[in-house]
Amino acid sequence: MKNIIFLIGFLCGVNSFAQEIEIELFVSGVPNPVSIKHAGDSRLFIVDLRGLIYIINEDGKVNDAPFLDIKDRVSDAQDERGLLGLAFHPNYTSNGYFYVNYVNGNLETIISRFTSSTADPSMADPNSELILMIIPQPYSNHNGGELVFNADGLLYIALGDGGGDGDPDKKAQNLNSFLGKILRIDVDKPEDGKNYGIPDTNPYVGNPDALDEIWAYGLRNPWKFSIDHVTNELWIADVGQSNSEEINNVSATEGGLNYGWPCYEGNEFYTDIECSDVDALTYPITGYSHINSGVPKCSITGGYRYRGVAQPNFTGIYFFADFCSSEIGMLTEKEGVWTMAFSEAFQGNNWTTFGEDNKGELYIGAINSGSIYKIKDPNLHIAQSDLPDMKLYPNPAGAELIIDFGSKNNPISKLHIYNIQGQQIKTLVTFESHLSKISTENLAKGMYLMEIYNADGQKTTRKFVKN
């Protein structure tokens, strides 16, 4: 049975909206997760910064052998370089193609295609690499890394400005550099001796003063972006320099947009380098500051707009997170106005990636804890309605907690107690009566979660506090 852990966050903040979120541990012990993708089936593929991709099955079990191991060609400098992005070809089930974005030890971004094994779909061939692009990087940071296919099968590639404070080489505004850009290529129509083609609708095709591959520019470090399946809009989270983190939302058909870096950081003037008309810049729909938005923050991790079916209260909400504060953020829209709010800090988790499964359910991963959680609505626990109305008292508890299981005709088979960090600290499997006492004398002060199962396997969850 899957080990389920709950952490509750009530969203609050300036102009906040009332919404609770719950994160349920899906799998732990996955090192350095920086990307979560699916290949059209129930599996999740987790990218390890060091150069590995793992398969997580629907039951939360990790395959013993990695799907792909390319540690031999990925930088191991333990900085912002590494294996950063993954995207499966829209026809992956028939051609087995998937694409990765990594930085090697020579300070080069590599965009490559690999092929999965026809004999074993849980394995890829590390010798099948076909390199599409090699992009030199002047510094070790601000590499971007995200890869996303749109509905037309075109591949979008996010690249940071190449690193250094304030874009010292002014790459983001230079249309003859790939850095600080989102590129768009056609992987199915190679041309001109390259292993990819250029879509005719790219904004700079035929412009001698710009690279044909560029779709958008003026970005510092777009750490994750996604395409909304319903509206076909791009959601781009761009990491700030000194004070501001920004979220951009535009139509996927709008090419040639200039997001302003380093002329602007968020909505604020940053440097006086020559930029295009500031009135023509594309500014973020919202953002937050490092020190004036509640808990100190530092680096945004972009996510997804929820389009699943299991959490209907989340429909249309955009999820993102902050690496330093360990908070999860949500954006909700009403009559064209976006409202932002943050959860409490989920300590011990530096959020580095979101993921979406083949049903549209959302996941979030933390690089330091190596844990992947599923994002859920705590107000939706349909199975609990079939369980008796259990009571916990006193709550807050002192040296003991009394559990009234309710009906004597609905026996309880077991219960688990977890602390707020998700560690299982107590399990009970036998109960002499419907009224039981549990010693809490040795528990530290704080909030705990209790999962209670009846003989039919139905479950309810209760919270209690130890004083």
C-alpha positions in Angstrom: 0.0 0.0 0.0 1.3 3.5 -0.9 2.7 5.4 2.0 0.6 8.6 2.1 1.8 11.7 3.8 -0.1 15.0 4.1 1.1 18.5 4.6 -1.5 21.3 4.7 -0.9 24.8 3.6 -3.5 27.6 3.9 -2.9 30.2 1.3 -2.6 33.8 2.5 -1.1 37.1 1.5 -2.0 40.5 0.1 -5.1 40.2 -2.1 -5.2 36.6 -1.2 -8.0 34.1 -2.0 -9.3 31.3 0.2 -7.9 28.0 -0.9 -6.3 25.2 0.9 -3.8 22.8 -0.7 -2.5 19.5 0.4 0.6 17.7 -0.8 0.7 14.0 -0.7 4.1 12.2 -0.8 4.3 10.2 -4.0 7.8 8.9 -3.8 11.0 9.8 -1.8 14.6 9.0 -2.3 14.8 10.4 -5.9 18.1 12.4 -6.0 18.2 15.9 -7.5 14.9 16.1 -9.3 14.7 19.0 -11.8 12.0 17.9 -14.2 8.9 15.6 -14.1 7.3 14.5 -17.4 5.0 11.8 -18.7 5.2 9.9 -22.0 1.4 9.6 -22.6 0.9 6.7 -20.1 0.6 6.4 -16.3 4.4 6.5 -15.6 6.3 9.6 -14.5 9.9 10.3 -15.7 12.0 12.1 -13.2 15.2 14.0 -14.3 18.1 13.8 -12.0 20.5 16.8 -12.4 23.5 14.5 -12.5 22.5 12.9 -15.8 19.9 10.2 -15.0 16.2 9.7 -15.7 14.2 7.5 -13.5 10.8 5.9 -14.1 8.2 6.2 -11.3 5.3 3.8 -11.8 1.6 4.6 -10.9 2.0 2.9 -7.5 4.9 5.2 -6.6 7.6 2.5 -7.1 10.8 3.4 -8.8 12.3 1.1 -11.4 15.6 -0.4 -10.2 17.5 0.6 -13.3 17.4 4.2 -14.6 15.6 4.8 -17.9 18.6 6.8 -19.2 22.1 7.2 -17.8 24.3 9.9 -19.4 26.4 10.9 -16.4 29.5 10.4 -18.6 28.6 13.5 -20.8 26.8 15.8 -18.3 28.7 18.3 -16.1 29.2 17.1 -12.5 30.3 20.5 -11.2 27.4 20.5 -8.7 26.2 24.0 -9.8 23.4 25.0 -12.1 24.7 22.9 -14.9 23.6 19.3 -15.5 20.7 17.4 -17.1 18.0 20.0 -17.0 15.1 19.3 -19.4 13.1 16.4 -21.0 10.3 16.3 -23.6 8.7 13.3 -25.2 7.9 13.4 -28.9 4.2 13.7 -29.6 4.5 10.3 -31.4 6.7 8.7 -28.8 4.6 5.6 -28.6 5.4 4.8 -32.2 8.9 6.3 -32.7 10.4 6.1 -29.2 12.0 9.6 -29.5 12.6 11.9 -26.6 14.6 15.0 -26.2 16.9 16.3 -23.5 18.6 19.6 -22.6 21.9 19.3 -20.7 25.1 21.3 -20.0 28.3 19.4 -20.5 31.7 19.9 -18.8 32.8 22.2 -21.6 30.2 24.9 -20.8 28.0 24.0 -23.7 24.2 23.5 -23.7 23.4 20.3 -25.7 19.9 19.7 -27.2 19.8 16.0 -28.1 17.4 13.3 -29.2 17.5 9.8 -27.7 15.5 6.6 -28.5 13.9 4.2 -26.2 14.4 0.5 -26.5 11.9 -1.3 -28.7 12.4 -4.5 -26.6 12.0 -2.8 -23.2 10.0 0.4 -22.9 11.5 1.0 -19.5 15.0 1.5 -21.0 16.5 4.0 -23.4 19.6 3.5 -25.5 22.4 5.9 -24.3 24.2 5.3 -27.5 21.3 6.6 -29.6 22.1 10.2 -29.1 21.5 12.5 -32.0 22.7 16.1 -31.2 20.5 18.8 -32.6 22.1 21.9 -31.1 25.4 22.9 -29.3 25.2 26.3 -27.7 28.3 27.7 -25.9 27.7 29.1 -22.4 30.0 31.9 -21.1 29.3 31.1 -17.4 28.0 28.1 -15.4 24.6 29.5 -14.3 21.4 30.8 -15.9 21.0 27.9 -18.3 17.2 27.6 -18.4 16.7 24.1 -19.6 13.0 23.5 -20.2 11.8 21.6 -23.3 8.1 21.6 -24.3 6.3 20.4 -27.4 3.2 22.5 -28.5 0.0 21.1 -30.0 1.6 21.4 -33.5 4.6 19.2 -32.6 7.1 22.1 -32.5 9.7 22.0 -29.8 10.2 25.1 -27.6 13.6 25.4 -25.8 14.3 27.8 -22.9 17.8 29.3 -22.5 19.0 31.7 -19.8 21.2 34.7 -20.5 24.4 32.7 -20.0 25.0 33.8 -16.4 26.9 36.5 -14.5 25.3 39.3 -12.7 23.0 41.6 -14.7 23.7 39.8 -18.1 27.2 41.3 -18.4 27.5 40.1 -22.1 24.1 41.6 -22.9 23.0 38.3 -24.5 19.3 38.5 -23.7 18.8 41.5 -26.0 21.1 40.3 -28.7 19.1 38.6 -31.5 22.3 37.0 -32.8 22.7 35.0 -29.7 20.6 32.0 -28.5 21.0 33.0 -24.9 18.2 34.7 -22.9 15.7 33.3 -25.4 13.0 30.8 -26.1 13.7 29.0 -29.3 11.3 27.1 -31.5 12.3 24.3 -33.9 10.8 21.5 -36.0 12.4 18.2 -35.0 10.5 16.3 -37.8 11.8 18.3 -40.8 15.6 18.6 -40.7 17.0 21.0 -43.3 20.2 22.8 -44.4 22.4 20.1 -42.9 21.0 20.5 -39.4 19.1 17.8 -37.4 16.1 20.1 -37.2 14.1 22.6 -39.3 12.9 26.1 -38.8 9.1 26.7 -38.7 8.0 29.2 -41.4 6.0 31.0 -38.7 9.0 31.8 -36.5 9.2 35.7 -36.2 12.7 36.2 -37.5 12.8 33.9 -40.5 14.6 35.7 -43.3 15.8 38.5 -41.0 19.6 38.8 -41.5 20.0 40.5 -38.1 18.4 37.7 -36.1 18.6 34.0 -35.7 15.8 32.0 -37.3 15.3 29.8 -34.3 14.4 32.6 -31.9 10.8 32.7 -30.8 11.1 35.2 -27.9 13.8 37.1 -26.1 14.8 39.3 -23.2 14.7 36.6 -20.5 17.2 36.2 -17.6 16.7 32.5 -16.5 13.3 31.0 -17.5 13.3 28.2 -15.0 10.4 26.2 -16.2 7.6 27.1 -18.6 4.5 25.2 -19.7 1.8 25.4 -22.3 -1.9 25.5 -21.2 -3.7 22.6 -22.9 -7.0 24.5 -22.9 -6.0 28.0 -23.9 -2.7 27.2 -25.8 -1.0 30.0 -23.7 2.6 30.0 -22.6 3.3 30.4 -18.9 6.9 31.5 -18.4 8.5 31.9 -14.9 11.7 34.0 -15.2 14.1 34.1 -12.2 15.0 37.7 -11.2 18.4 39.3 -10.3 18.1 41.6 -7.3 14.5 41.8 -6.2 11.8 40.6 -8.5 10.5 37.2 -9.7 8.2 37.3 -12.6 5.4 35.3 -14.3 4.6 35.8 -17.9 1.5 34.7 -19.7 1.0 35.1 -23.4 -0.6 33.4 -26.4 1.5 30.6 -27.9 1.0 32.2 -31.3 2.7 35.5 -30.3 6.2 35.3 -31.5 9.0 37.9 -31.3 8.0 39.2 -27.9 10.7 41.0 -25.9 10.4 40.3 -22.1 12.7 43.2 -21.3 15.7 41.7 -19.4 18.1 43.4 -18.6 16.4 46.7 -19.3 13.8 45.7 -16.8 13.6 43.3 -13.9 9.9 42.5 -13.6 8.2 45.8 -14.0 11.1 47.8 -12.6 13.9 49.6 -14.6 17.2 47.7 -14.2 19.9 49.0 -16.5 20.2 51.7 -19.1 21.6 49.5 -22.0 20.0 50.3 -25.3 16.7 48.5 -25.5 13.8 48.6 -27.9 10.9 50.9 -27.2 9.9 50.2 -23.6 6.3 50.6 -24.5 6.7 47.6 -26.8 8.2 45.3 -24.1 6.1 42.5 -22.8 5.8 42.8 -19.0 4.8 40.1 -16.6 1.2 39.6 -15.6 2.4 39.4 -12.0 5.4 38.7 -9.8 6.7 39.0 -6.3 9.6 40.7 -4.6 12.3 38.9 -2.6 11.8 40.8 0.7 8.3 42.4 0.5 6.2 39.4 -0.2 6.0 37.6 3.2 8.8 35.1 3.9 12.0 36.1 2.1 12.2 34.6 -1.4 14.8 34.3 -4.1 14.0 32.1 -7.1 10.8 31.2 -8.8 10.0 27.7 -10.1 7.4 27.8 -12.8 4.6 25.2 -12.9 1.3 24.6 -14.6 -2.3 25.7 -14.8 -4.3 22.9 -13.4 -6.4 21.1 -16.0 -7.0 17.7 -14.3 -10.4 16.4 -13.2 -9.7 15.0 -9.7 -9.4 18.5 -8.0 -12.2 20.5 -9.6 -11.7 23.4 -7.2 -8.2 23.9 -8.7 -9.4 24.2 -12.3 -7.6 27.1 -14.1 -5.3 27.9 -11.1 -1.7 28.4 -12.0 0.8 26.8 -9.6 4.3 27.9 -9.0 6.8 27.9 -6.1 9.9 29.6 -4.6 13.1 27.7 -4.2 14.3 29.6 -1.1 11.1 30.0 0.9 9.8 26.5 0.2 6.4 28.0 -0.4 3.9 27.0 -3.1 2.2 29.8 -4.9 -1.1 30.0 -6.7 -2.6 32.4 -9.2 -6.3 32.6 -9.8 -8.1 34.8 -12.3 -11.4 36.6 -12.1 -12.6 39.0 -14.8 -9.2 39.4 -16.1 -7.5 40.1 -12.8 -4.9 37.7 -11.4 -4.6 37.3 -7.7 -1.5 35.7 -6.0 -1.2 33.9 -2.7 1.3 31.6 -1.0 1.1 28.5 1.1 3.0 28.2 4.4 6.6 27.2 4.0 7.0 23.4 3.6 10.4 23.3 5.4 13.0 20.9 4.1 11.9 21.3 0.5 13.6 23.5 -2.0 11.1 23.3 -4.9 12.8 22.8 -8.3 10.1 21.4 -10.6 6.5 20.8 -11.2 5.1 17.9 -13.3 1.9 16.9 -14.9 0.7 13.3 -15.4 -1.3 12.0 -18.3 -4.5 12.8 -16.5 -3.5 16.4 -15.8 -2.8 15.9 -12.1 0.0 18.0 -10.7 3.2 17.0 -8.9 6.0 19.0 -7.3 9.6 18.0 -6.6 12.3 19.2 -4.2 16.0 18.9 -5.0 17.3 18.8 -1.5 14.8 16.3 0.0 14.6 14.1 -3.2 10.8 13.9 -2.7 8.0 14.1 -5.2 4.5 15.1 -3.9 1.1 15.2 -5.5 -0.8 18.4 -5.2 -4.3 17.8 -3.9 -7.4 19.6 -2.6 -7.9 18.7 1.2 -11.6 19.3 0.8 -12.0 16.4 -1.5 -12.0 13.1 0.4 -15.0 11.3 -1.0 -14.1 7.9 0.6 -14.2 9.5 4.1 -18.0 9.9 3.9 -18.3 6.1 4.3 -16.4 6.1 7.6 -17.9 6.9 11.0 -17.7 10.4 12.4 -14.5 9.8 14.5 -13.5 12.2 17.2 -10.0 13.0 18.6 -9.8 14.6 22.0 -8.4 16.5 23.8 -7.1 18.4 20.8 -4.5 19.9 21.4 -3.3 16.8 23.2 -1.2 16.5 26.3 0.2 13.1 27.4 -2.5 11.1 25.6 -5.0 11.3 22.8 -8.4 9.6 22.9 -9.8 8.3 19.7 -13.6 7.6 19.5 -14.0 5.4 16.4 -17.8 5.7 16.5 -19.8 2.6 15.5 -18.8 -0.7 17.1 -19.9 -2.4 13.9 -17.3 -0.7 11.8 -14.0 -2.0 13.1 -10.8 -0.2 12.6 -7.9 -2.2 11.2 -4.9 0.2 11.6 -3.8 3.8 11.9 -0.6 5.7 11.1 0.7 8.9 12.6 3.0 11.3 10.7 4.8 14.4 11.7 4.6 17.6 9.6 7.8 16.6 7.8 6.0 13.5 6.5 7.9 10.9 8.7 5.8 8.0 9.9 6.3 7.9 13.6 3.7 5.5 14.9 1.5 2.6 13.6 -1.2 0.8 15.5 -2.9 -2.3 14.2 -5.0 -3.7 17.0 -7.8 -2.0 18.9 -9.7 -3.5 21.9 -12.7 -1.3 21.6 -14.1 1.7 19.6 -12.7 4.0 22.3 -8.9 3.9 22.4 -6.1 5.9 24.1 -2.8 6.6 22.4 0.2 7.8 24.3 1.5 11.1 23.0 3.9 11.7 25.8 7.0 11.2 23.7 5.9 13.3 20.8 7.4 16.7 20.2 5.2 19.7 20.2 3.6 20.5 16.9 1.0 19.3 14.3 0.5 15.7 13.3 -1.6 13.8 10.7 -3.4 10.6 11.5 -4.6 8.1 8.8 -7.2 5.7 10.0 -8.3 2.7 8.0 -11.3 0.4 8.5 -11.5 -3.3 7.7 -12.8 -2.5 4.2 -9.7 -0.4 3.4 -11.6 2.9 3.6 -9.6 5.8 5.0 -10.1 9.0 6.9 -7.5 11.6 7.8 -7.5 13.7 11.0 -5.2 16.4 12.3 -4.2 16.9 15.9 -1.7 19.1 17.8 0.6 18.1 20.6 1.1 20.8 23.3 
